[in-house]
Amino acid sequence: MRTYLIEPQTIFVPYLRRVLSSAGFDVVATSQGVDGGDISAHDPAAIFVDVDYLERGGPTALCRIRDAARSARLIAFSESSDATFAATCVISGADAVFSKSDGEEKLLRALRQAVAST
């Protein structure tokens, strides 16, 4: 699945690329922030975004991403495990929200299920 990765902390990009690849996602581009034009130009089937450290982050960023890629699966990744925050992310356009505290194995299982359901 053609995937656009948004990770503001570049130190985590290699790790996330590996995890996404292990789950069947093909990362075709990475960015440290939300660039609607770049997202549209890459025409990804999925967008994986760490919403914690984005300028104008969280749900606001998800709305901007959703505007740039209406049909892509939008996956939010956050330190928060708060159900209200997750619901706000979904309302803002996320198809799935994962907490960093869930751990890599749970994330991999969920990502693989997301790929299988497309």
N, C-alpha and C positions, 0 to 999 in steps of 0.2 A: 504494500500500500504506500503510494507516494506521500511522504510526510514532511512537513515543514516544522522545524523545531525552534521554539523561542525560549531561550535561556539567557537571562541577563548576566549570570555569573559564568563566564567562559570556562572556568576551571571544571565545571560539571558537564560540559558538552560531550567530551569523550565517553564518560560514564553513561549519559542518557542515550547517546548514539548506540552504544553497545546493548543497553537494555531494550531499546526500541527495535533494533535489528534482531535480537533474540526472539522478540515477540512477532516478527513478520512485517515490521514497518521499515520502509526504505527511506531514510532521511536524505532528501534531495537538496535541502537548504537549511541553514541555521541563521539566526539573527539574535541580537541582544535585546531588541525591542520590537514594537509593533510597527511594521512598515506595510501599510495596506497595498501599495503599489507592488512591492516585492512579493508579497503573499499572492496577489492576483497573478503576477507574471509566472510564478512557479506552478500555479493551478494544482495545489495539493489535494489529495483525497482525505488527508487527515492533518490536523495541526495539534501539536503537543506543546503546551505552554506552561512554564513555571510562572505562576501569577504573583508570587510573593515579592519580587524585587523590581517589577516593572514600573517605569515612570507612568503615573496615572494608571496604576495597576488594578489588580483584582477584577471585579465585575465590569468596571469601565473599560478596561483593556479587552475583555471578552466581547463586549458590544462592538468595539472597533474591528476586532478580528472577524467576527461574524459578518459584519458589513462587507469585508474584503473577500470573504469566501463563504458564500451562502450555503453551498452544498457539502462542504468539507465536514468531516467528523471533527469536532472540537473537544480536545481533552485537556482539562485543567489539572495542574499538579500544585499542591500547596502544603505548607506546614500545618495549616489549620485542619482540625478534624471536627470542627463545629458544624452541626447539621444545618444551622441557619445560613452560615457562609456558603456551604455547598449548594443549598437551595437557591441562594442569590446568584451563584455562578450559573446554575442551570437556567434560571430565568433570564440571565444575561446572554445566553447562547451556548453554553457548554453542553455537550452530549454526555460527558462523564466527568466526574471530579474524583481525584485520588489524593489521599493524604500521604505525605512523605513518611509519616510515622507508621504506615501500614507495612512497610518493608518491601524489599525487592521481589520476593517470591509472590506475594499477593498482587503486587503491581503487574508482574509478568503474566500471571493467570488472567487477570482482568483485561490486560491488553490483548492477549491471545484470543480471549472470548470476543473482544471488540472486532478483531480482524475476521474471525470466523463468522460473525453475524452480518458481514457486508456482502 
